[in-house]
C-alpha cells in the first residue's frame, strides 16, 4: 500500500529541492503534483499515477531512511558553511519520472532487511525449502528398488511410498495457503519445516511397508505447509522489478539443485550404504533450513493479527477439496495395479465419489462460501485460467519425465544409480544456470516469448526418449534431452511464479503460493497415474522398452497441449518494475474519490451561481 511505504525525512534534499523547484504549487503539469478537479470529465489511472511520486520516496528506493548526507560535515569532517548550504539548496531540481522511481524501487533491497547478509540468509532459507522438497521427491525413486527389496514391498504396492508423499502434499496446499494468509507465512513456514524434520527422522527407522507409507504421508504435510509460504513471503516482501526476478529465479534454480542433490545422495546411499541414510541426510538439510528460517525470515504475524479485514477459513470447501483430491488421485494411481484395473469395484466407486466431491466443492466455492479458498477474483486476472491449465499439463509431463527417464536409463540402458546421477548432471547444472541468468533478463523479454520457447523445448525432451533406438547413445539422445528439459521447465516455472505473485494483492500471496504448488504437485500426481495406466496396458504386448516409449509419447502429447494453450491464449508482458496490485487499487480509489469531490464542487458552484442569479432576478423584479 502506498500509505505504508517509508516516507522521506521532511528535511531531505529531495523534499527541499522539489519545493524550491515549484514556484507555482497549483501547476498541474508539474511532475509529481496531484491532478486538480475533474475538468476533463474524469481522471484516468495513468493521470493519477503521479500521486505515487508523492508517496514513493527515495527512502523506499534505498530500502532505508533517506537522511541528509553531509548535512553538518564535509568530507574533511569540518562544519559546512552557510554559503555552501545555500548554494546546495539553490541547485536546480531534478524530478524523476514515475517509471524511473519504480525502477529504483524494483532494484533496491527491501528495508525489512537490516543488511545484505540478512537478505542473503533469508533467500538461502527460501531456496532451501525448494531443495528439500525436491530432495524427497526425486531421490526416493532412486532408492525405491533397494528399499522395496529390504522391506519386502510387493511390486504392485511399490508406487505407494512415492505417491503418498505427493498426494498428501498436493491435497493440503490450499488449506495451508489460507492459513498463511490468516496467521502469517512465518509460523506456517517454520512449523512446516520442523514437521518435515521430525517425520524424516522417523521415516529413517521404518521397519515395514505400513510404517514407511505412514511416515511418507505425514512427511507430505510439511512441504504442504511451507511451500505456499515460501512463495508468499518473498512475494509480499519484494516489489515487482529486477530484484524480485532474481530472487524468484534463484528459487526456481533451487528446484533443479534439489532434484540433483536428491538423486545424488540416493544413489550414493543405495550403492555404498543403506537407504536409512537417505532420510537422515534429508533430516539434516531440513533442520538447517528450519533454524535459518527461525532467525532470518521476517515475521508477519503482527501484521496479520492487526489486519483491518480478517480472512476466515472456508472449512466446507477445504474438506470437500481435500477429500475429493485424495479419492480421485488414489483411484487413478491405483487403477493399473488393482485386480481388474478399472473394473475393480473400489476403483470406479472412489473415482465417482471423488469427482462428485470436487463438483460439490466447486458449487460451494462459487455460490455458498463467503471466503472461498479459490476466489473468483483469481480467475478474473487476464490469462490466469489459461495459464493454470497449461501449467497443469506442463508440470504433469515433468513428473512423467523425471520418473520414466530414470526407469529407462536403469532398466533399458543398464545404468547404475550413480551413472544415472551423472547423466542427470547437465539437467541440474543447466537448471541452476538458466534459472539464475533468467532473473537478469525477465524484465527485458516478454513472458509470452519465453514460455513459448520453453514449451517447445519441453516437447523435444520426451520426444528424444520416445524415438531412441535400441542401444541409444547418451550423447545423441540423453544429453540433448536433459538440456531441453531444463530449458523447458525452469523458464516456465520462473515466469509463471513471477506472473502469479505479481498479479495478486498482498493479502492473497498465500493463495498465490498454494496455486503454484498445487498445479505442480497435483499435476505430477495425476499425470503419473495416467502414465502408469499407459505403461501397464502396453508392457505385456510391447515389452518394457516400447512400453516406456508409449509413456514418452503420452508425455509429448501433454507437452504439446500445454504449448498450444500458451500460444493461443496466454499473453504475459515483461516482468518490469511497476506499481503493485495494492498500489494500483489505492490509486484507482484516490482517482474515484477525486472525481467525486470534483463533481461535488461543480454542483455546489452551480447551485451557488443559480441562487445568486435567482436573488438578482428577484431584486430587479422588485
C-alpha positions, 0 to 999 in steps of 0.5 A: 500500500502506498500509505505504508511505504517509508516516507522521506525525512521532511528535511531531505534534499529531495523534499527541499529541492522539489519545493524550491523547484515549484514556484507555482504549487497549483501547476498541474503539469508539474511532475509529481503534483496531484491532478486538480478537479475533474475538468476533463470529465474524469481522471484516468489511472495513468493521470493519477499515477503521479500521486505515487511520486508523492508517496514513493520516496527515495527512502523506499528506493534505498530500502532505508531512511533517506537522511541528509548526507553531509548535512553538518560535515564535509568530507574533511569532517569540518562544519559546512558553511552557510554559503555552501548550504545555500548554494546546495539548496539553490541547485536546480531540481531534478524530478524523476519520472514515475517509471524511473522511481519504480525502477529504483524501487524494483532494484533496491533491497527491501528495508525489512532487511537490516543488511545484505547478509540478512537478505542473503540468509533469508533467500538461502532459507527460501531456496532451501525449502525448494531443495528439500522438497525436491530432495524427497521427491526425486531421490526416493525413486532412486532408492525405491528398488533397494528399499522395496527389496529390504522391506519386502514391498510387493511390486504392485504396492511399490508406487505407494511410498512415492505417491503418498508423499505427493498426494498428501502434499498436493491435497493440503496446499490450499488449506495451508495457503489460507492459513498463511494468509490468516496467521502469517507465512512465518509460523506456517513456514517454520512449523512446516519445516520442523514437521518435515524434520521430525517425520524424516527422522522417523521415516529413517527407522521404518521397519515395514511397508505400513510404517514407511507409507505412514511416515511418507504421508505425514512427511507430505504435510510439511512441504504442504505447509511451507511451500505456499509460504515460501512463495508468499513471503518473498512475494509480499516482501519484494516489489515487482522489478529486477530484484524480485526476478532474481530472487524468484529465479534463484528459487526456481534454480533451487528446484533443479539443485534439489532434484540433483542433490536428491538423486545424488545422495540416493544413489550414493546411499543405495550403492555404498550404504543403506537407504536409512541414510537417505532420510537422515541426510534429508533430516539434516538439510531440513533442520538447517533450513528450519533454524535459518528460517527461525532467525532470518525470515521476517515475521508477519504475524503482527501484521496479520493479527492487526489486519483491518479485514480478517480472512476466515477459513472456508472449512466446507470447501477445504474438506470437500477439496481435500477429500475429493483430491485424495479419492480421485488421485488414489483411484487413478494411481491405483487403477493399473495395479488393482485386480481388474484395473478399472473394473475393480469395484473400489476403483470406479466407486472412489473415482465417482465419489471423488469427482462428485466431491470436487463438483460439490466443492466447486458449487460451494466455492462459487455460490455458498462460501463467503471466503472461498479458498479459490476466489473468483477474483483469481480467475478474473486476472487476464490469462490466469485460467489459461495459464493454470491449465497449461501449467497443469499439463506442463508440470504433469509431463515433468513428473512423467519425465523425471520418473520414466527417464530414470526407469529407462536409463536403469532398466533399458540402458543398464545404468547404475544409480550413480551413472544415472546421477551423472547423466542427470548432471547437465539437467541440474547444472543447466537448471541452476544456470538458466534459472539464475541468468533468467532473473537478469533478463525477465524484465527485458523479454516478454513472458509470452516469448519465453514460455513459448520457447520453453514449451517447445523445448519441453516437447523435444525432451520426451520426444528424444526418449520416445524415438531412441533406438535400441542401444541409444547413445547418451550423447545423441539422445540423453544429453540433448534431452536433459538440456531441453528439459531444463530449458523447458521447465525452469523458464516456465516455472520462473515466469509463471511464479513471477506472473502469479505473485505479481498479479495478486494483492498482498493479502492473497500471496498465500493463495498465490503460493498454494496455486503454484504448488498445487498445479505442480504437485497435483499435476505430477500426481495425476499425470503419473497415474495416467502414465502408469495406466499407459505403461501397464496396458502396453508392457505385456504386448510391447515389452518394457522398452516400447512400453516406456516409449508409449509413456514418452509419447503420452508425455509429448502429447501433454507437452504439446497441449500445454504449448498450444494453450500458451500460444493461443491464449496466454499473453504475459508482458515483461516482468518490469518494475511497476506499481503493485496490485495494492498500489494500483487499487489505492490509486484507482480509489484516490482517482474515484474519490477525486472525481467525486469531490470534483463533481461535488464542487461543480454542483455546489458552484452551480447551485451557488451561481443559480441562487445568486442569479435567482436573488438578482432576478428577484431584486430587479423584479422588485 
